Amino acid sequence: MPVRAADALIAALVAEGVEVCFGLPGGASLPLHDALHDSPLRHLLVRHEAAAGHAAEGYARATGRVGVALATSGPGATNLVTPLADAAMDSTPIVAITGQVRSDLRGTDAFQETDVIGVTAPIVKHAISVERARDVAPAVREALAVARSGRPGPVLIDVPSDVACEIVPRDPQPDRALPGYAPPGRPDPAAVRAAAEAIARAERPVLYAGGGVVHAGAHAELRALAAAGDLPVTTTLMALGAFPASDRRWIGMLGMHGCRTANWAVDECDVLVAIGARFDDRVTGRLDQFAPAARTVIHLDIDPAEVGKLVRADVALLGDARASLAALAEALRALAPPAARLAAWWRVLDAWRGAEAQPAAPDGGRIGPAQALDALQRVTGGEAIVTTDVGNHQMWAAKRLRFDAPRRWLTSGGLGTMGFGLPAAIGAQVGRPDRTVVCVTGDGSFMMNLQELMTARAEGLPIKVLLIDDGALGMVRQQQDRFWDGRRQDVDLGPGPQWPALARACGWSAARIDAADEVDDAVAWLVAADGPALLDVAVAPESDCLPMFPPGAAARDMIG
């Protein structure tokens, strides 16, 4: 039975297992939104298209499935640029579908016309401009396959409104194979042997796990490798939870705002094994002084472009992280290195960890940010899904919260997108309605997408917001104070809104605290609240997030 191309597109999404999409309708996307009317596909109406993209990211990151966003042409499409770039930087599988002006109007500067394919080409994994109605359903299958396979990432489909309205045969679901697109699978056995031998000989090895471990679902294999060699593990910001924080082999997060133990361990290691990590500058610091003692660097990655891009790889294992880690663990067990060989290394690491442990304390009666986050950890037990925005609150959360499983920590890493947290929490809550979802945010970031308070309320999503409120763009203020001679410029946010009153106006429960002795009860109230709730936590305005290493400095040179 013939159908409109728009109906075929939505049917193809459903056939591929897509259950929900996030979007905002407009003139050019009306055929697509009309096709939703009689479809089982759930559509969440956001209040800004950027939020649709970030919600799709949150959904993808919480579930491991592809997130889908839908927007109109022109400003609708360009508002998706930031989440598309964010998804590209953090290898998040999303598909953005945009309406486009009629085919005969393209190139005429028609109302809400934008060449979204040209605009997004540098920041998507793949882009498809649908020129023929019969290509709509195959485009959907192609987009989802590319988004989720290999190194995940964002894909864009652009559909002119007249093409969406054309009548086509009902899609027969042809073969899904994509000729010419074959991501690497299993690693080279010779490389596996070489890597295992290097680890077995090492006296100061470190496993450095990145977000690729999460995307590959390789957390069990990572733990098995660490156990096979009694190896210390450090994780990046994007990989928190990929290795259990409760495991004694986890030595913390490395990087600019990481912990001394992890940074010093990498600085002194003789064998470094990077898994699904791209040697980002916020991890390495000064690149020519990163891991200077490492005689062997082993890099496991699905993306050949990352291997050797920034740091030499003496041994490269190209392929899926699960397969590579499993093969490496098996090879290492076969070599049976003596368990006692790393005793001296573990004594050094444990001494560093012991010296670094610092309990949270109030700041002169004011609430310390770490105190509020420690309370959240106690109340949730690390079982909640936590999203964050970007700033000092993000780094405090990364330092204080502990996760024993992946997909519980959702943050914007590579692009560092303020405004990510609340819409990502919406996507995560939709994808995981069985879990408590908490957005940890700051007053600077929260302002950027606070209109989505209305979306959460309208959809009945019981999201919790822990707002770390210092009245400033805290991370920028901290860097100006420490690295720009204290010359503060444009960081004071001035008199902010009354956050609880604003939240209540949007139908949320809300409260504010400003004294240290209120923290435990208030955080317990937040997490237990019925429906969406916000807690405004007024922290000391001069609160710094330390330790850290200065931008451009060596990772070993931490201050604070």
LUMKE-858346 format. One line per field, with one value per residue (C-alpha): x, y negated, z; residue in one letter. Coordinates in steps of 0.25 Angstrom, whole numbers, plus 2048, in hexadecimal, padded with zeros to 3 digits. Each point is the difference from the previous one (the first is absolute). Example, Ala and Ser with C-alpha at 12.3 -4.5 7.8 and 13.67 -1.06 7.14 Angstrom:
c1	[831	806]
c2	[812	7F2]
c3	[81F	7FE]
r	[a	s]
end
This chain:
c1	[800	806	803	807	80F	7FE	7F8	80A	80B	7F9	7FD	80E	804	7F6	805	80E	7FC	7FF	7F5	802	805	801	7FD	7F8	7F8	801	7FB	80A	7FF	7F0	7FF	80A	7F8	7F3	805	802	7F1	7FC	80E	804	80C	800	804	804	7FE	80C	800	80D	806	80D	7F9	7FB	80E	806	7F4	803	80E	7FB	7F7	80B	80A	7F7	7FB	80B	7F5	800	7F9	7F8	7FD	7F6	800	7FB	809	808	801	7FB	80B	80B	7FB	804	80F	805	7FA	805	80E	7FF	7FC	80C	80A	7FB	7FC	7F2	7F6	7F5	7F8	7FB	7F5	7FD	7F5	805	7F9	7FA	809	7FD	803	80E	80A	7F7	801	7F2	7FA	807	80A	80E	809	801	808	80B	7FF	801	80A	80C	7F9	7F8	804	7F7	7F6	7F5	7F8	7F4	7FD	7F6	7F4	803	80E	7FA	7FE	80E	806	7FA	806	80E	800	7FD	80A	80B	7FD	801	80B	80F	803	7F2	7FC	7F6	7F9	7F7	7F4	7FB	7F2	7FA	7F1	7FB	808	7FA	7F2	802	7FA	808	7FE	800	80F	803	80C	80B	80E	807	80E	808	80B	80D	7FD	807	805	80C	7FB	80B	80E	80C	805	80E	7FD	7F9	80C	809	7F7	7FF	80F	802	7F6	806	80E	7FB	804	7F7	7F4	7F4	7F3	7FA	7F1	7F8	7F2	801	800	7F2	7FB	805	7FA	80E	7FF	801	80B	808	7FE	804	80D	803	7FE	809	80C	7FC	801	7FC	7F5	7FE	7F4	7FD	7F4	7F8	803	7FC	7F9	807	808	7FA	804	7FF	80B	80D	807	7F9	80A	7F6	7FE	80B	801	800	7F6	803	808	80E	801	7FB	809	80C	7FE	800	80C	808	7FA	809	7F5	7F3	7F4	7F6	7F2	7F6	807	805	80B	7F7	808	7F8	806	80E	803	80D	801	80F	800	7F5	804	80F	805	7F7	809	7F4	7F3	7F5	7F3	7F3	7F6	7F5	804	80D	801	802	80C	80D	7F8	806	808	809	7FA	80B	7F5	7F3	7F3	7F6	7F2	7F4	804	7F9	807	80E	7FF	7FB	80C	80A	7FB	801	80E	804	7FB	807	80D	7FD	809	803	7F6	80B	807	7F7	801	80A	7F7	7F3	807	804	7F1	7FA	809	7FC	7F1	801	806	7F6	7F3	7F9	7F2	7F7	7FF	7F7	806	7FF	7F2	7FC	7FD	80C	7FD	807	7F7	7F3	805	805	7F2	7FA	80A	7FB	7F1	801	80B	806	7F3	7FA	803	807	800	809	801	80E	809	805	7F4	803	80E	7FB	7F6	80A	80A	7F5	7F6	803	7FB	801	7FA	800	7F4	7FE	809	7FC	807	805	80F	807	7F7	7FE	7F1	7F9	7F2	802	7FB	7F1	7FC	80A	7F9	7F2	806	806	7F3	7F8	809	802	7F2	804	80C	802	806	807	805	80C	801	805	7F9	807	7FE	7F1	7FC	803	7F5	7F7	7F4	800	7FB	7F3	803	803	7F3	7F7	806	7FF	80E	805	80E	808	808	80C	804	80D	7FE	80D	7FA	80B	806	808	80A	803	802	809	809	800	804	80B	806	7FB	806	7F2	7FB	7F1	7F8	7F1	7FF	7F7	7F2	7FA	7F3	7FB	7F1	7FA	802	7F6	7F5	804	7FF	7F3	7FA	803	7F9	80C	802	80C	808	80D	80A	80C	806	808	7F8	7F4	807	7FD	7F1	7FE	807	7F8	7F3	804	803	7F3	7F7	7F4	801	80B	807	80B	809	808	80D	806	80F	80C	802	80F	7FF	80C	800	80E	809	803	80B	801	7FC	80C	808	805	7F6	809	800	7F3	7FD	7F7]
c2	[800	7F3	7F6	7F2	800	7F9	80C	809	7F9	801	80F	802	7FA	809	80C	7FD	801	7F1	7FD	7F1	7F4	7F1	7F4	7F4	7FE	7F5	7FE	808	80C	800	80C	808	7FC	803	80E	801	7FE	80F	806	807	7F8	7F7	7F2	7F6	7F2	7F8	7F0	7FE	809	800	807	80B	803	801	808	80A	800	803	80B	806	7FF	806	80B	804	7FE	7F5	7F3	7F9	7F1	7FA	7F1	7F7	7F8	7F4	7FC	80D	807	7F7	801	80E	7FD	7FF	80E	806	7FB	804	80E	801	7FC	80A	80B	800	807	7F7	7FE	7F2	7FF	7F2	7FB	7F8	7F5	806	805	7F5	7F5	805	7F6	7F4	7FB	805	7FE	808	806	805	809	809	80B	7F5	7FA	80E	807	7FE	805	80C	80E	800	7F8	803	7F7	808	7FC	80B	804	80F	7FE	7FB	80E	805	7F2	803	80E	7FB	7F4	809	80B	7F5	7F9	80D	808	7FE	7F4	7FA	7F2	7F7	801	7F6	803	7F4	801	7F6	7FE	803	80D	804	7FE	809	80D	80D	80F	805	803	80F	800	803	805	7F7	802	7F4	803	7F9	7FE	80A	7FC	809	80B	809	7FC	806	80C	7FC	7F2	806	809	7F4	7F8	80C	802	7F1	800	80D	7F9	7F3	7FB	7F4	803	7F7	803	7F2	802	7F7	7FE	80A	80B	7FB	7FF	80F	805	806	7FD	80F	802	7F4	806	80E	7FA	7F8	80D	808	7F7	7F9	7F3	7F2	7FA	7F1	7FB	7F3	7F7	807	80E	7FE	80D	808	806	801	7F5	80A	809	7FE	800	7F3	7F4	7F5	7F7	7FA	7F2	7F1	802	80E	805	800	80F	803	7F5	803	80F	7FD	7F7	80B	80C	809	806	7F8	807	7F6	806	7F9	7F2	7F5	7FA	7F3	7F4	7FF	80E	7FE	7F2	7FC	80B	801	803	80A	80E	7FD	80D	809	809	806	7FA	80A	7FA	807	7F9	802	7F4	801	7F1	7FE	80A	7F8	7F3	7F9	80B	80A	80F	80A	80B	7FD	809	7FC	805	801	7FD	80C	80A	7F9	800	80E	805	7F8	805	80F	7FE	7F9	80C	80A	7F8	801	7F5	801	7F9	7FA	7F9	7F3	800	7F4	7F9	802	7FB	7F3	7FE	804	7F5	7F6	803	800	7F2	7FB	804	7F4	800	7F4	7F5	7F4	7F3	7F7	804	7FF	80C	806	805	80E	801	7FF	80A	80A	7FF	803	80C	805	7FF	806	80A	7FE	807	7F3	7FB	7F3	7F6	7F3	7F3	7FA	7F8	802	807	80B	802	800	80B	808	800	803	809	80F	80A	80F	801	7F9	7F7	7F9	7F4	7F7	7F4	7F7	803	7FC	7F4	7FC	7FB	7F8	803	80F	804	7FE	805	80C	803	800	80A	809	800	803	80C	805	7FD	80A	7F8	7F3	7F5	7F5	7F4	7F9	7F2	7F2	7F3	7FC	80C	802	7F3	805	80A	7FE	7FF	80F	800	7FF	80C	809	7FB	802	80E	804	803	800	7FA	7FA	7F4	7FD	7F2	7FC	7F1	7F7	7F4	800	807	808	807	7F4	7F8	80A	7FF	7F1	800	80A	7FE	7F2	7F8	7FF	7F8	804	7FC	804	80B	7FA	804	7F5	802	80D	805	806	80E	807	7F6	801	810	7FF	7F7	80C	80A	805	802	7F8	7FB	7F8	802	7F8	806	80C	807	800	809	80E	7FE	7F7	80A	80C	7F7	7FE	80E	805	7F5	804	7FB	7F6	7F8	7F6	7FD	7F3	801	7F3	803	7F7	7F6	802	80F	806	80E	805	807	7FD	7FE	7F3	7FF	804	805	80F	809	802	7F2	7FF	7F4	7FF]
c3	[800	7FC	80B	801	801	80E	804	7FB	807	80E	7FD	7FD	80D	807	7F9	804	80F	802	80B	803	7F9	805	7F8	7FC	7F4	7F5	7F2	7F9	80A	800	7F7	809	80D	7F9	7FE	80F	802	7FD	804	80D	800	80C	7FE	80B	7FD	805	802	7F7	7F5	807	80C	7F6	7FC	80E	805	7F4	806	80E	7FB	7F8	80B	80B	7F7	7F6	7F5	7F5	804	7F6	7FE	7F7	7FB	7F5	7F6	802	80F	804	7F9	804	80F	7FF	7FC	80E	805	7F3	803	80E	7FB	7F7	80A	80A	7F6	803	7F6	7FC	7F4	7FD	7F5	7FB	7F7	7F4	7F7	7F3	7F6	7F6	80A	804	7FC	800	80E	803	80E	80A	7F6	804	7FA	80D	7F8	7FE	80E	807	7F7	808	80D	7FC	7FE	7F3	7FA	7F6	7F7	7FC	7F1	7FC	809	7FE	807	80D	807	7FB	805	80E	800	7FB	80B	80B	7FC	7FE	80D	809	7F9	801	808	803	7FB	7FB	7F3	7F9	7F6	7F9	7F9	7F7	803	7F2	800	80E	7FA	7F3	800	800	801	80E	803	7FE	80A	7F6	805	80A	7FC	7FD	7F6	802	80F	809	80D	805	809	807	802	7F9	809	7FE	806	80C	803	7FF	809	80A	801	802	80C	806	800	806	80E	800	7F6	7FF	7F9	7FB	7FC	7F8	7FC	7F5	80B	803	7F2	7FD	80C	804	80F	804	7F7	805	80E	7FC	7FA	80C	809	7F7	802	80D	7F8	805	7F8	7FE	7F9	7F8	803	7F5	806	80E	804	7F5	80B	80E	809	80C	7FA	807	7F2	7FC	803	7FC	7F4	7F9	7F9	803	80C	803	80C	803	801	7F2	7F9	808	7FC	7F2	801	806	7F9	7F7	7F8	7FD	7FA	7FA	7FD	7F8	804	7F7	808	802	804	80D	803	7FB	804	7F9	7F6	7FF	80F	800	805	7FE	807	7F8	7F7	7FA	7FC	7FC	7FA	7FE	7F7	7F6	7F8	7F9	7FF	80F	800	800	7FE	80C	808	7F9	801	801	7FF	7FA	802	7F6	802	809	80F	805	7F7	802	80F	800	7F7	808	80D	7FB	7FB	80D	808	7F7	803	80F	805	80F	809	809	7F5	802	80F	800	7F6	808	80D	7F9	7FA	80E	807	7F6	802	80F	7FF	7F7	807	805	807	7FC	80A	801	7FC	80C	802	7F2	7F7	7F9	7F2	804	80C	7F8	7F6	80B	805	7F3	7FF	80E	7FC	7F2	803	7F2	7FA	7FA	7F2	801	7F5	802	7F9	7FE	80A	80E	804	7F6	805	80E	7FD	7F8	80C	80B	7FA	7FE	7F6	7FF	7F2	7F3	7FA	80E	7FD	7F4	7FE	7F4	7FF	7F3	7FC	80F	7FD	80A	800	7FE	80D	801	7F2	802	80D	7F8	7F6	80A	809	7F3	7FD	80E	807	80B	805	808	7F7	806	7F8	808	7FA	803	7FF	7F4	7F8	805	7FA	7F2	7FF	80C	7F6	801	80E	7F9	7F7	80C	807	7F4	7FE	80E	802	80E	7FE	80B	7FF	80A	7FD	805	801	801	7F9	7F5	7F4	80B	7F7	7F8	80D	805	7F4	800	80E	7FF	7F2	7FC	80B	807	7F5	801	7F3	7FE	80A	80A	7FD	809	807	7FB	7FF	80C	7FC	808	7FC	7F2	801	807	7F5	7F7	809	807	80F	804	80C	804	80A	804	80D	802	80A	7F6	7F5	804	803	7F3	7F7	806	7FD	7F2	7FC	807	7FA	7F9	7F1	7FB	80B	801	80C	7FF	808	803	801	803	7F5	800	7FF	7F8	7FA	803	7FE	7F1	7F7	7F8	7F2	7F7	80C	802	806	80C	804	808	809	80C]
r	[m	p	v	r	a	a	d	a	l	i	a	a	l	v	a	e	g	v	e	v	c	f	g	l	p	g	g	a	s	l	p	l	h	d	a	l	h	d	s	p	l	r	h	l	l	v	r	h	e	a	a	a	g	h	a	a	e	g	y	a	r	a	t	g	r	v	g	v	a	l	a	t	s	g	p	g	a	t	n	l	v	t	p	l	a	d	a	a	m	d	s	t	p	i	v	a	i	t	g	q	v	r	s	d	l	r	g	t	d	a	f	q	e	t	d	v	i	g	v	t	a	p	i	v	k	h	a	i	s	v	e	r	a	r	d	v	a	p	a	v	r	e	a	l	a	v	a	r	s	g	r	p	g	p	v	l	i	d	v	p	s	d	v	a	c	e	i	v	p	r	d	p	q	p	d	r	a	l	p	g	y	a	p	p	g	r	p	d	p	a	a	v	r	a	a	a	e	a	i	a	r	a	e	r	p	v	l	y	a	g	g	g	v	v	h	a	g	a	h	a	e	l	r	a	l	a	a	a	g	d	l	p	v	t	t	t	l	m	a	l	g	a	f	p	a	s	d	r	r	w	i	g	m	l	g	m	h	g	c	r	t	a	n	w	a	v	d	e	c	d	v	l	v	a	i	g	a	r	f	d	d	r	v	t	g	r	l	d	q	f	a	p	a	a	r	t	v	i	h	l	d	i	d	p	a	e	v	g	k	l	v	r	a	d	v	a	l	l	g	d	a	r	a	s	l	a	a	l	a	e	a	l	r	a	l	a	p	p	a	a	r	l	a	a	w	w	r	v	l	d	a	w	r	g	a	e	a	q	p	a	a	p	d	g	g	r	i	g	p	a	q	a	l	d	a	l	q	r	v	t	g	g	e	a	i	v	t	t	d	v	g	n	h	q	m	w	a	a	k	r	l	r	f	d	a	p	r	r	w	l	t	s	g	g	l	g	t	m	g	f	g	l	p	a	a	i	g	a	q	v	g	r	p	d	r	t	v	v	c	v	t	g	d	g	s	f	m	m	n	l	q	e	l	m	t	a	r	a	e	g	l	p	i	k	v	l	l	i	d	d	g	a	l	g	m	v	r	q	q	q	d	r	f	w	d	g	r	r	q	d	v	d	l	g	p	g	p	q	w	p	a	l	a	r	a	c	g	w	s	a	a	r	i	d	a	a	d	e	v	d	d	a	v	a	w	l	v	a	a	d	g	p	a	l	l	d	v	a	v	a	p	e	s	d	c	l	p	m	f	p	p	g	a	a	a	r	d	m	i	g]
end
